[in-house]
């Protein structure tokens, strides 16, 4: 069994995977949300509380996976790695495609001026955080926990009885980030800031043509399948749909070469890419997986995410899916009472995951 906690990370991601191997509970932390998800001057955040519970139980963060450098994924981790904070003692290893690492592997020159002190206080919350990402390198190098290799599509490891298979990014997507690392990137416009909640499902999907995300930062996002025993979960970060489809297609073809006639991959649960953006979940993707459970990680406070169109695509493509929100108050904002009744009658499950999911 895999236990999945989708922490309340505001409009970001912060996910804790746990499983028991040889009598010991193991944990993978994926991203850390914005800095306030760790803590503010006034209060401790969801990430701080989760890490403190691990510490109190004698557990570790066996691996931390930082998918990419947007602030809604990295801010809480930077806070957690400040001097004396919990991650400095709890974390055993980290995957992070940092600027320095990318430049090294592409034989480009690093830029020391990008490397700021981790404890810098006057950082403005809510921005894409290339500079934050570089500051983190110094601390994790100092702690000796950084796996200093690029994590790209095709990478796979065995880990305490589990298996991690990386689907994104490609080297091509990472190479584009080289030119963005030197300067704070503008806020992505590929998130459709206007909410589409007033439109009905049929209205949204009529003549619907998928258009992919073009954000360079999102294209650099790590996405992976985590497998343990007979169960698995697909965590997509903010990854580009075309990269995920290519990776999944290769996996399906590989199974075919092994004698399987299956045309889809069986997935127990998916954390949707980019907080349910319509630019990151295509019909092609949905037809490549045999899955019922779809997690939406956001409080709905930014960019109009999740897009109702994304959920409509799932409802129209997947037989009796479950849409799972870490902020349940979004449900009644997105769907009318009549829609919820109709969907429930057709077998669609819409629920929350405020505590944890067992996969």
Secondary structure, 3 states (H helix, E strand, C coil): CCEEEECCCCCCCCEEEEEEECCEEEEEEECCCCHHHHECCCCECHHHHHHHHHHHCCCCECEEEECCCCHHHHHHHHHHCCCCCCHHHHECCEEECCHHHHHHHCCCCCCHHHCCCCCCCCCCCCCCCHHHHHHHHHHHHHHCCECCCCCCCCCEEEECCEEEEEEECCHHHHHHHCCCCCCCCCCCCCCCCCCCCCCCHHHHHCCCCCCCCCCHHHHCCCEEEEEECCEEEEECCCCCHHHHHHHHHHHHHHHHHCCCCCCCEECCEEECHHHHCCCCCCHHHHHHEECCEEEECCCCCCCCCCCHHHHHHHHHHCCCCEEEECCCHHHHHHCCHHHHHHHHHCCCEEEECCCCEEC
